[in-house]
């Protein structure tokens, strides 16, 4: 079989199928935003489903991969101290980036309140801060199952308290946006913890054959989730299929409920298996998608400035014709690929020419790990 001839990758080599999957999630998130901000007029059904389906695929994949990647990164770091320092720096950097994004892209008369609104970058940053010490516990089986139990308990508590949370949000419209806005930590950190544990199980399988078998088990679990989702939906004759009204909506932001959990997890598992097969086995050349994934956080930040600030607010453009909309999105993705390549080159130049000089002039930094 093809699988048996694959040599194990070096320990520190990036898993390109994860980068490509992250790149796809970025494209879906961009489509979600252009569907909201590049089309005007009434909400047609094609536009509605573009926004809904892209949201259910993009955001969960991003947050799941946060936990999965933390498990991989921590396993490759030489010491617990270095791993904690690296996770802390990265987590707080993303939280600050999210606050800056609020300031630049979502201005409001009460600007200082708007700055503190939660966003997906803040949730990712907090997820890294929490997942990093959790990753140090993954060597113990009891800890792995404990983290999964904590993830389930967090989500179920949100479900139980949802009616009370709705009332609290109504009573505190400004303060609630700090805690419950755009993929809030509660309950979305539960998905980060699930990704962390599944990533920890992946790390324990260093052999290429074992990892391939693990991926196919994941694919089987994903298919079972999707079969259950569609079978239950057909049997229950759900009156509001593929609509936001079937899920949790808090502060007008989406969280999956009930059967949609099976859709979310099934699609994550199936996408991971598909990209593993295409990239790790077939070696499909998708360098452009990998670039998007490797620079996803930078592009997530900057695409807001293009899609909303420049095109929507400054130029006032709308693409209500679907062909024009598709062409505009294609050009945007091409632009993002080249922006990602440029960002990688800037970071390379910084690493090669400036980082060591900066550290040499700031000897105090030498007390910290250089992970």
C-alpha positions, 0 to 999 in steps of 0.5 A: 500500500502507498501508506506503508512506503511513507517515511516519517516526517522530521519531528519539527516539520510542519504538517502541511495538511493542517496548514491547508485545512486552516487555509480552507477555513480562512477562505470560508471565513472570507466568503462569510464576510463578503456575503455579509458586507459585499452584497446589499438588498434583501436576504435571498436564500442563496446568500443566507445559506452561503453565510450559514454554511460557511460559518458552520464550517470555518469557525469550528475548524479554526478553533478545533485546530487551535487546540490540535496545534497547541498539542503538536507545538508543545510536544516539540518544545524542549521544556515545559517552561519554554512551552508555557512561555511560548504559549503565553506570549502567543496568546496575549499577542492574539488578544491584543491583536483582537483589541486592535482590530476592534479599534481599527475596523469596528469604531463606535461612538463609545470607542473604549467600550467597543475596543473591549468587545470579544472577537474570534482572535481574543477567543483563540488567544485565550484558548492558547493560554488555557490549552498550553498548560493543558497540553503538558498534562496529555501524557496522562490518560486520566488528564486526557479524559478529564479535559474531554469531560471539562469540555463537555461540562462547559458546553452542557452548562452553557446549554443549561444556562442559555435562557438565563444568559439571554436575559442577562444579555438583554439587561446588559447590552454593552457589558455582554459584548465583552463576554458573549460576542463573536465566538465567546470563550464560553462555550467555544473553548470546549471545542479548543479542548476537544482539539487539544486532546485529539491532537495529543492522541495524534502526537502519541502516534509517531509512526506514519502507519499509525498516524494514517490508521488514526486518520482513517478512524477519524474519517469513519467517526466523521462519516458516522456523525454526518449519517446520524445528523442527516438521518435524525434530521429526516426522521425528526422532520425538523421544521427549520433545517439549515437555519440560524433559528435551530441553533443558539443565538446570543448577542446575534452570534451563532453557537451550534445546538443539538444535531448541529454538533454532529454536523460540526464534528463530522465535517471537521473529522472528514475534512482532516481525513480528506486533506491528509489523503490529498496532501500527505499521501497523494502529495497534491501541490496546493502551495497556495492553500498552505500559504493561506493556512500558515499566515491565516491569523495575519490574513484574518486580521488584514482582510477585515481592512480590505473587505469591510473598511476599504471596499464596503465603507470607503468605496461603497461597492456591492456585488449583487450579481453572483458572477461579479461576486464570485470574480471579486472573491477569486481576486481577493483570494489571489491577493491574500495569497500574495499578501501571505507570501509577502508576510512570510518573507518579512518574517524570514528577513526579520529572523535572518537579519534582525532578531539576533541583533535585537536579542544581542542588544537586549541581554535581559531577554536571554533569561527567557526560553527561545522556543 
